[in-house]
Amino acid sequence: MIVLNEAIIVYILNKIEFRGGNFIKSSDQYEHYDAENFDNIVEIKVRYQDYDKHIIERFKYDRNIEHSLNTGRKFYYAVNYNEYLYVWDINYLDSINY
């Protein structure tokens, strides 16, 4: 089993040049997102338990979608679970009232 953490996930996003790459991990532990580049913010979760991996904390959703809309940046939610990395475009999901 491959064990990932936020720093490794940021490295992977940069390696595959996800949305332009150049993500840096937030240095502020109280920031509402875990990584950013000029155009995007990413909230990252590493899940070990078998529960709905699609869940995003409501507070994180609210703060990050607001930040995204106020700054013109896109908001993505990345979850590592069971050796897979899932990434959702939260702005798109919000726009279709998902």
SETOR-255859 format. One line per 10 residues: number of its first residue (from 1); for each residue x, y, z of N, C-alpha, C, O. Coordinates in Angstrom, 2 decimals. Example, Ala and Ser with C-alpha at 12.3 -4.5 7.8 and 13.67 -1.06 7.14 Angstrom:
BEGIN
1	13.19/-5.69/7.80/12.30/-4.50/7.80/13.20/-3.30/7.80/14.24/-3.32/8.46  12.85/-2.25/7.08/13.67/-1.06/7.14/12.90/0.03/7.87/13.41/1.14/8.04
//
This chain:
BEGIN
1	0.84/-1.18/0.00/0.00/0.00/0.00/0.89/1.25/0.00/1.84/1.35/0.78  0.58/2.17/-0.86/1.30/3.43/-0.95/0.68/4.41/0.07/-0.52/4.63/0.07  1.52/4.97/0.92/1.05/5.92/1.91/1.38/7.32/1.40/2.54/7.66/1.18  0.35/8.12/1.23/0.53/9.49/0.75/0.23/10.47/1.87/-0.47/10.15/2.83  0.77/11.65/1.73/0.42/12.75/2.62/0.20/13.98/1.75/0.36/13.92/0.53  -0.14/15.10/2.36/-0.44/16.30/1.58/0.74/16.74/0.72/0.56/17.12/-0.43  1.94/16.69/1.28/3.13/17.13/0.52/3.35/16.26/-0.71/3.70/16.77/-1.77  3.16/14.97/-0.57/3.33/14.06/-1.71/2.25/14.30/-2.75/2.52/14.24/-3.95  1.04/14.57/-2.31/-0.05/14.85/-3.25/0.22/16.14/-4.01/-0.05/16.22/-5.21  0.74/17.15/-3.35/1.13/18.40/-4.03/2.21/18.08/-5.07/2.16/18.60/-6.18
11	3.16/17.26/-4.71/4.22/16.85/-5.64/3.61/16.16/-6.86/4.00/16.44/-8.00  2.65/15.26/-6.64/2.00/14.54/-7.75/1.26/15.53/-8.65/1.36/15.45/-9.88  0.50/16.45/-8.05/-0.24/17.44/-8.85/0.72/18.26/-9.72/0.40/18.58/-10.86  1.88/18.58/-9.18/2.87/19.32/-9.95/3.50/18.45/-11.02/3.74/18.91/-12.14  3.77/17.20/-10.69/4.41/16.27/-11.64/3.53/16.06/-12.88/4.04/16.00/-14.00  2.22/15.94/-12.67/1.30/15.73/-13.80/0.84/17.06/-14.40/0.03/17.10/-15.33  1.36/18.16/-13.84/1.01/19.51/-14.28/-0.50/19.75/-14.24/-1.07/20.35/-15.16  -1.12/19.28/-13.17/-2.55/19.50/-12.98/-2.84/20.99/-12.94/-2.29/21.71/-12.11  -3.69/21.43/-13.81/-4.08/22.85/-13.90/-2.89/23.78/-13.88/-2.90/24.82/-13.22  -1.84/23.40/-14.62/-0.66/24.23/-14.75/0.44/23.93/-13.76/1.54/24.48/-13.85
21	0.15/23.06/-12.79/1.17/22.72/-11.80/1.60/23.92/-10.98/0.81/24.84/-10.77  2.84/23.92/-10.53/3.41/25.00/-9.72/2.64/25.24/-8.42/2.61/26.36/-7.92  2.03/24.18/-7.88/1.34/24.32/-6.60/2.36/24.39/-5.48/3.39/23.72/-5.50  2.04/25.21/-4.51/2.84/25.24/-3.30/1.92/24.91/-2.13/0.76/25.32/-2.09  2.45/24.16/-1.20/1.68/23.79/-0.01/1.56/25.02/0.87/2.52/25.77/1.05  0.39/25.23/1.42/0.16/26.36/2.30/1.05/26.25/3.53/1.14/25.18/4.15  1.70/27.34/3.88/2.56/27.34/5.07/1.77/27.71/6.33/2.25/27.54/7.45  0.57/28.21/6.13/-0.30/28.61/7.25/-1.20/27.43/7.61/-2.07/27.04/6.83  -1.00/26.86/8.78/-1.79/25.70/9.18/-3.26/26.02/9.36/-4.09/25.11/9.42  -3.61/27.31/9.46/-5.01/27.71/9.63/-5.67/28.13/8.31/-6.83/28.55/8.31
31	-4.94/28.02/7.22/-5.50/28.34/5.90/-6.62/27.33/5.61/-6.57/26.19/6.09  -7.59/27.73/4.84/-8.74/26.88/4.56/-8.51/25.94/3.38/-9.37/25.11/3.07  -7.38/26.07/2.73/-7.01/25.15/1.65/-5.57/24.72/1.89/-4.85/25.35/2.66  -5.16/23.65/1.22/-3.86/23.05/1.49/-2.77/23.41/0.49/-1.59/23.36/0.81  -3.17/23.78/-0.72/-2.18/24.13/-1.75/-2.79/25.16/-2.70/-4.00/25.29/-2.82  -1.89/25.88/-3.38/-2.36/26.90/-4.31/-1.32/27.13/-5.39/-0.13/26.89/-5.21  -1.83/27.62/-6.53/-0.97/28.22/-7.54/-1.65/29.54/-7.92/-2.56/29.97/-7.22  -1.23/30.17/-8.98/-1.80/31.49/-9.30/-3.30/31.44/-9.60/-4.01/32.40/-9.31  -3.77/30.33/-10.18/-5.16/30.27/-10.65/-6.06/29.33/-9.87/-7.27/29.32/-10.11  -5.52/28.55/-8.93/-6.29/27.49/-8.29/-5.94/27.34/-6.82/-4.84/27.65/-6.38
41	-6.94/26.83/-6.07/-6.69/26.39/-4.70/-7.15/24.94/-4.60/-8.07/24.52/-5.31  -6.50/24.18/-3.72/-6.83/22.77/-3.57/-6.92/22.42/-2.09/-6.00/22.68/-1.32  -8.03/21.83/-1.72/-8.19/21.23/-0.41/-7.84/19.75/-0.56/-8.36/19.09/-1.46  -6.97/19.23/0.28/-6.48/17.86/0.16/-6.86/17.06/1.39/-6.72/17.52/2.52  -7.33/15.85/1.17/-7.63/14.92/2.25/-7.00/13.57/1.93/-7.01/13.12/0.79  -6.46/12.95/2.98/-5.95/11.58/2.86/-6.85/10.74/3.76/-6.89/10.93/4.97  -7.58/9.80/3.14/-8.56/8.99/3.87/-8.03/7.58/4.07/-7.47/6.97/3.16  -8.21/7.09/5.29/-7.81/5.72/5.61/-9.01/4.84/5.95/-8.93/3.62/5.85  -10.10/5.46/6.35/-11.29/4.70/6.72/-12.21/4.55/5.52/-12.22/5.38/4.61  -12.98/3.48/5.55/-13.90/3.21/4.46/-15.25/3.87/4.73/-16.20/3.22/5.17
51	-15.31/5.15/4.47/-16.57/5.88/4.52/-16.61/6.76/3.30/-15.66/6.80/2.52  -17.69/7.47/3.13/-17.89/8.22/1.89/-16.74/9.18/1.64/-16.64/10.25/2.25  -15.87/8.79/0.72/-14.68/9.59/0.41/-15.03/10.89/-0.32/-14.16/11.73/-0.53  -16.28/11.04/-0.69/-16.70/12.22/-1.44/-17.07/13.38/-0.52/-17.33/14.49/-0.99  -17.10/13.13/0.77/-17.54/14.15/1.71/-16.48/15.24/1.86/-15.30/14.96/2.04  -16.94/16.47/1.77/-16.09/17.61/2.09/-16.76/18.34/3.25/-17.98/18.52/3.26  -15.96/18.74/4.20/-16.49/19.43/5.36/-17.21/20.70/4.90/-16.67/21.46/4.10  -18.41/20.93/5.41/-19.23/22.07/4.97/-18.50/23.40/5.18/-18.55/24.27/4.31  -17.83/23.56/6.30/-17.10/24.79/6.58/-16.00/25.02/5.55/-15.82/26.14/5.07  -15.27/23.95/5.20/-14.21/24.06/4.18/-14.82/24.43/2.83/-14.29/25.27/2.11
61	-15.92/23.78/2.50/-16.61/24.09/1.24/-17.00/25.58/1.20/-16.68/26.29/0.26  -17.69/26.02/2.24/-18.17/27.40/2.27/-17.04/28.41/2.17/-17.11/29.35/1.38  -15.99/28.22/2.97/-14.88/29.18/2.97/-14.13/29.17/1.64/-13.78/30.23/1.11  -13.89/27.98/1.10/-13.09/27.89/-0.13/-13.88/28.32/-1.36/-13.30/28.92/-2.27  -15.16/28.03/-1.42/-15.94/28.47/-2.58/-16.05/30.01/-2.54/-16.00/30.66/-3.58  -16.20/30.57/-1.36/-16.25/32.03/-1.22/-14.91/32.65/-1.64/-14.88/33.62/-2.40  -13.81/32.08/-1.16/-12.48/32.57/-1.52/-12.29/32.47/-3.04/-11.77/33.39/-3.68  -12.69/31.36/-3.59/-12.56/31.12/-5.03/-13.32/32.18/-5.83/-12.78/32.76/-6.77  -14.55/32.42/-5.46/-15.37/33.39/-6.20/-14.84/34.81/-6.02/-14.89/35.61/-6.95  -14.34/35.13/-4.84/-13.82/36.48/-4.58/-12.49/36.75/-5.28/-12.18/37.91/-5.59
71	-11.70/35.71/-5.52/-10.36/35.90/-6.11/-10.28/35.48/-7.57/-9.27/35.71/-8.22  -11.35/34.86/-8.08/-11.33/34.39/-9.47/-10.50/33.13/-9.67/-10.16/32.79/-10.80  -10.19/32.44/-8.59/-9.43/31.20/-8.68/-10.39/30.01/-8.65/-11.50/30.11/-8.13  -9.96/28.90/-9.23/-10.77/27.68/-9.22/-10.48/26.91/-7.94/-9.37/26.96/-7.41  -11.50/26.20/-7.45/-11.39/25.43/-6.21/-11.54/23.94/-6.53/-12.55/23.51/-7.08  -10.51/23.17/-6.17/-10.52/21.73/-6.38/-10.40/21.02/-5.04/-9.78/21.51/-4.10  -11.00/19.86/-4.98/-10.96/19.01/-3.78/-10.31/17.70/-4.18/-10.83/16.97/-5.02  -9.17/17.40/-3.57/-8.41/16.18/-3.90/-8.44/15.24/-2.70/-8.13/15.64/-1.58  -8.80/13.98/-2.96/-8.87/12.99/-1.89/-8.08/11.76/-2.31/-8.29/11.21/-3.39  -7.18/11.35/-1.45/-6.48/10.08/-1.64/-7.16/9.04/-0.77/-7.28/9.20/0.44
81	-7.60/7.97/-1.42/-8.21/6.86/-0.69/-7.93/5.56/-1.44/-8.16/5.48/-2.65  -7.45/4.57/-0.73/-7.28/3.24/-1.30/-6.40/3.27/-2.56/-6.71/2.62/-3.56  -5.30/4.03/-2.49/-4.32/4.15/-3.56/-4.82/4.86/-4.82/-4.19/4.78/-5.87  -5.94/5.56/-4.72/-6.45/6.36/-5.83/-6.49/7.82/-5.40/-6.70/8.13/-4.22  -6.29/8.69/-6.35/-6.40/10.12/-6.09/-7.60/10.64/-6.88/-7.59/10.64/-8.11  -8.61/11.08/-6.16/-9.83/11.63/-6.77/-9.74/13.15/-6.69/-9.36/13.70/-5.65  -10.08/13.84/-7.77/-10.06/15.30/-7.76/-11.38/15.80/-8.35/-11.78/15.40/-9.44  -12.03/16.68/-7.61/-13.30/17.26/-8.06/-13.14/18.74/-8.30/-12.44/19.43/-7.55  -13.78/19.23/-9.34/-13.85/20.65/-9.65/-15.06/21.20/-8.90/-16.19/21.09/-9.38  -14.84/21.78/-7.75/-15.93/22.22/-6.90/-16.69/23.39/-7.51/-17.91/23.49/-7.35
91	-16.00/24.29/-8.22/-16.72/25.38/-8.88/-17.74/24.84/-9.87/-18.87/25.32/-9.93  -17.34/23.84/-10.65/-18.27/23.24/-11.61/-19.44/22.59/-10.89/-20.60/22.81/-11.25  -19.15/21.79/-9.88/-20.22/21.13/-9.14/-21.17/22.13/-8.50/-22.38/21.92/-8.47  -20.61/23.22/-7.99/-21.43/24.28/-7.42/-22.30/24.93/-8.49/-23.46/25.25/-8.24  -21.75/25.13/-9.68/-22.49/25.80/-10.76/-23.68/24.98/-11.25/-24.63/25.54/-11.81  -23.65/23.67/-11.06/-24.77/22.83/-11.48/-25.63/22.41/-10.28/-26.46/21.51/-10.37  -25.41/23.11/-9.16/-26.17/22.86/-7.92/-26.09/21.42/-7.45/-27.07/20.86/-6.97  -24.92/20.84/-7.59/-24.72/19.46/-7.14/-24.79/19.37/-5.64/-24.64/18.28/-5.08
//
